[in-house]
Structures are given as C-alpha cells and as structure tokens.
Amino acid sequence: MIEKRVLILQLVAFFANIAVGVVGIALPYLFSNNKNVEKIMSYMNCAAGGVLGGVSIIHILPETGEVLNKLVNDFPLSFYITFGGLFVMVTLVKLGGHSHGDHETEIDSIIVKEDSVQQDSLENQTNSELLEQAVLLKKHEHHHEESLKPKNIGSVVMLLVGLMIHDVSEGISLGLCTTFDDTFQMFMAIFLHKWCEQVCQAICGIREGLSFKQNMAFLVPLCMATPIAQITAFFIIYFTTGSGELPLTALVVQDCFMSFAAGTFIGIMFEEVIAVEMTESNNKKSLIFKLLTFLLGFALISSVSIYEWASNK
C-alpha cells in the first residue's frame, strides 16, 4: 500500500500550493499604489522568469524521459515533447499579442500632457485661456480613462491557457508520485515557482487594464489548477494501486506531462519575461538591474539543486 506519510504529504502539498498561489496573486497588488509600481512589477516579472527557467532546465528536464525514452530504444522522444510544449506556449502568446509597451507609453504621454496643461494654466491667467485649458483637461481625463480599459484580453487569455496547460501537467505529475522522496522533491519544485506563475499572470492582467475583479477571473482558476490536478491524479492511483508501484502506463504519462510542462515554462521565460521586460526602450542601468534580478531568480533554484547534489555526496 502507499505509505501513510505519502498521503499526508500529498494533502500538505495540496493546501500549500494553494497558499503560495494566493501569495503570488497578492504581490503585484501590494505595490499597486506605489509611484514606482511599473518598475516594481517589471523586476518581479524578471525574478519570476529566472525561477521558471531554473525549474524547467535544472529540475524538470534532467528527470524526464527515463521511462518514455527507453520504450523507444533510447530515442530522445521526451525532448521532442518538450519542444512541442515550447512551440505551443510561444504560439499562444503570439496569437494573444501584447500592448504592454504601448500602454505604458500612452499613459506616460497623457501624464506629460496633463502636467504641461497645468503648468500653462498657471502662466496664463486670462479667462479665455483658462476655459480652453479646462476643456483640454477634460479631454485628457476622458482619454486617460479610455486607456485604462482592457486593451488586449487576448494576451491575458493566451497566457492563462499556456500556464494552465503547464499547471495541470505538473499537478498530474505530482499526484502520480507514490514514494515519499519523489513526492517531496516534486512538491518543493512546484512550491518554489508556483507564486511566479501567479505574478506573471497578475502583471499581464494589470498591464492590459483589467480591474481587480476581472483579473481574479483568470487568477483563481490558475491558482487551483495544480492542486486539483494533483489531488485527482493521486486519489486515482491511491484507490486503484494496491502496491504503491506505478504501472508502466502511469510512468509514461508522467514523463510526457513533465516534458511538455518544461517546454511551456521555457516559452514563458522567453516570451513573457525576456521579450517583454528586456527591450530596446530600457536604458543600460535598468537593463543591467533586470538581468541581475533575472539571474537572482535563477540562482535561487540553482542553490536548491546544488544543495541536493551536495547532500547526496
């Protein structure tokens, strides 16, 4: 039978992954009233991208394909599945499109115009000029309000679809673990990056002008995808497997899902972080700090991997 401590750890993982997902949702909104909110969200996105890259390249890829590839005479089929995940993720993001840069530029332009209008009103005190300035301000306020409406729901939806595919994949993989060590390692790998997905999705929604309520319609399902897939897969195995040993079919399914999930994370790292945050519009100082933040996220996952390696020596 599956050990009792494995059952307990699976239940702990279920609630812990929900909790860390909620933390990821909250982080961008904690700084929403800060005057440097765009810069803070950009750095958070870079850190999240580094973590996602580390998880996929250091933790997931080396452990995928052990069973699947052997079934096809050591042909690297798992890498083809990883490429499929990468291709699907990039395609979804490209189909959704982005208006991040345009949104930021438009808001900055509006603010500059409003400041200019206010300065002119102080310098020119005639009634006719003040009336003209008031009309201009009204127009700018209306334009500002329009710019804050959702501009590109497609990009938010496509990112959600890609992340959901990944989350369901990793949830099933975690649920299929029937030994304590495998369950713990998979749980920690998911726990360390789960918040990053929520941060990426939340920032995407905020930048596209979604209200808090609208963004929650995307963030809540994303938060619950991994735990629900995990606990469903585990109880199917728990009630159908007496020995605790996974049948060959389940091991192959696990390899396929993890390979595909690694590809989706690599796609998110490039398309939702590097391509969005590190553009020509960055000055050198900002670009360097973003790169360092990205590397810091990658180093966090690397340190865990190094610790595991050292502890096994």
Secondary structure, DSSP 8 states (H G I E B T S, - for coil): ---HHHHHHHHHHHHHHHHHHHHHHHHHHHTTTSTTHHHHHHHHHHHHHHHHHHIIIIIIGGGSSTTHHHHTTT--HHHHHHHHHHHHHHHHHHHH---HHHHHHHHHHHHHHHHHHHHHHHH---HHHHHHHHHHHHHHHHHHHHHTS---HHHHHHHHHHHHHHHHHHHHHHHT--SHHHHHHHHHHHHHHHHHHHHHHHHHHHHTT--HHHHHHHHHHHHHHHHHHHHHHHHHHHHH-SSS---HHHHHHHHHHHHHHHHHHHHHIIIIIIHHHS-TTS-HHHHHHHHHHHHHHHHHHHHHHHHHHHHT-
